[in-house]
């Protein structure tokens, strides 16, 4: 398998490997079913580590913002009508969870995978 940089999309001889998480496995499975899977090892080459770190930081910040918005929608949409005097409607609760899941799903539009070994604590 070829080692391809995740940032510049070129074949590189060395680099830090991308962690194969649930999202990467899902994308690879969909590509396999469509017959377009190339089977490359994803890495970040040393020349692009700084650009990767900036993109990853932006993704993590946006993920927190989207998650906060999703929780506010999931809680706020059912509560607000009750506070205004409307009767209880279970459909509103289902709709609020569907809408919150859609908002959280939007965070995957700018997904940046973690690097192998990132997030592990020394001595833990």
Buried (B, 14 or more C-beta within 10 A) or exposed (E): EEBBBBBEEEEBEEBBBBBEEEEBEEEBEEEEEEEEEEEBEBBBBEEBBEEBBEBBEEBEEBBEEBBEBBEEBBEBBBEEBEEEEEEEEEEBEEBBBEBBEEBBEEBEEEBBBBBBEEEEEEEE
